[in-house]
Amino acid sequence: MTLWPCGGPKLEPCSVKLKTYSGEQLPVMGQAAVNVQYGGQAQRPPLIVVEGGGPWLFGRNWLGHIRLDWPSICRVTAETRVQPILDEFADVFKEELGCYRGGEVGIDVDPDVQPQ
């Protein structure tokens, strides 16, 4: 896998342990110091690289290096490619409860099970 096709920093060993929100450990490949510019700031924080193809995340470790302009970060919205699906199936995504309009439904109950 090529992280930087046109040449970039070499990954150095990284002792950071990362986990998903459900507690699974993420395989860390290494880290590299990268140049970051934001809002007139220029820093060189460590970029931690993990295996996989998930979304890129702005980690807590960068918050000590880069001061974000929180008031300008108003809200996060779904990608625009989701909107056509929401529009096409608007009745499915209503806030109110819907009604089942299918065939007859049966519920099998084990007679040996006592209600609690």
N, C-alpha and C positions, 0 to 999 in steps of 0.2 A: 504494500500500500504506500502511495506517495502522498505525504501530507502537503508538501509544497512542491508542485510540479516544476516550478522555475527555480528551485533552490531556496532554501530557508534555513532557519536555525536547526541545529542538531538536537535531538531529544537527549536530555540528561536523565540519570536515574532520579526517581521521585519516591519519597517514603510516605506520601500522603495516602491514606486509606479512604476510599469513597464508597458510599452505599446508596442504593436507591431508596425511595420513600418507603418501600416495603421491606427494607433491610438486607436485600441481596447486595453482595460486594461487587463493585465495578472493577474490571481488570484495567489497572492504570499502566499505560505504555511508557510514560515518562513525562518530562516537563521541559519547557523551553522559555527563555526570557524573550518577550516580544515587545515591539514598539507599539504603544497605544496612544492615540490622540483623540481627545474629546473635549469640546467646549473650551478650547484654549489650553488644555492640560496636555502634557506629554509625560508619559511614564513608561516604565519597562517592567511590568509585573510578570510573574510566572504563569504560563499557560499550561494547564494540566491536560494531557491527552489520554483519553480512554479508548478502549476497543469498542467497536460498534458503530451503528449509523444513526444514533438518536440525534435530537436537536442540540445545538450548541447552547451552553448555559453560561450566564454571567455569574461566576462564583462569588461566594462571600469573601474569599481571599482578595479579590480585586477591589472590593469596596474600601479597603484601607489605602489603596493606591489612587483610585479614580473617584472624584466627588461628582455624583450624578445630580442633574438638575431635576429633582423630583417633581416640582410643580409642572414642568413641561411634559412629564411622562403621565399623561392624563388617564389613559385606559388601554387595556389590551383587548383587541377585537379578533374575532375569527377571521381566517383568511377569506378573501373575496370569493374564492372558488366554492365555498360552502353555501353562500347566499342563494345561488340558483337551486340548490337542493332544498333549502328551507322554503323557498318560494313555491317550488313544484309540489311539495308535500306539506303545505301549510296546515292542513287539517290534523296532521300527525303531531305537529309541534305547537299546538295551541296550549295555553295555560290551563284551560279547563279540562275536566274529565270527559272522556268520550264514551260512546256506547258500543257494545259488541253487537255486530249485525250479522254474525255468521250463523252456522247451524246449531243444533242442539248440543249441549255440553253435559257430560256426565262426570260425577266425582265418585271415585271408588273409595269406600271407607272400610277399613279392617274392623270387623265386628268384635274382635278380641282386644282392641285398644280402647282403654277407658279415657274419657275426657278429663282434662286437668283443670 
